[in-house]
Amino acid sequence: MKKILPFLALAAARLSQAEVVIQNPLKTDDLVTFIGQVLDTMIQIAMPFLVLYFIWVGFMFVAARGNPAEITNAKRAFFWAVVGAAVFLGAFLIATGIENTIDAIDTTS
C-alpha cells in the first residue's frame, strides 16, 4: 500500500495539470436542433412500422369477410393506427413550429 500512494499522488498531480477536452458526441450545439434530430430519427424509425400496421389493418378488413366482430376489431385497429400517425405528425409539427419561432426570434434580435 505504501508503494502505491506516491504513484497515485503523482498521477493525480499530472491529471490536475493536464487540459481536459470533452468532445460533443451529438454533433449539435443547441437544444432545438438536438430535439429536431431526435424527432427526425423517431419518425424515420416509426414510419415503416406505421405503414406495415396500416397494411396489416387492411388484411384484417379483408380477412373479416363480413363478420361483424372481426370488422369491429379491424375498425378499432385502424382507429389506433390513425391516432399513432397523428401523434407522430403532431409532435413533428409542434417541434418544427417551435424551432421556426426560435429561429425567427434569434434573427430579429
ABEGO torsion letter per residue (X at the ends): XAAAAAAAAAAAAAAAABBBBBBBAAGBABAAAAAAAAAAAAAAAAAAAAAAAAAAAAAAAAAAGGBAAAAAAAAAAAAAAAAAAAAAAAAAAAAAAAAAAAAAAAAAX
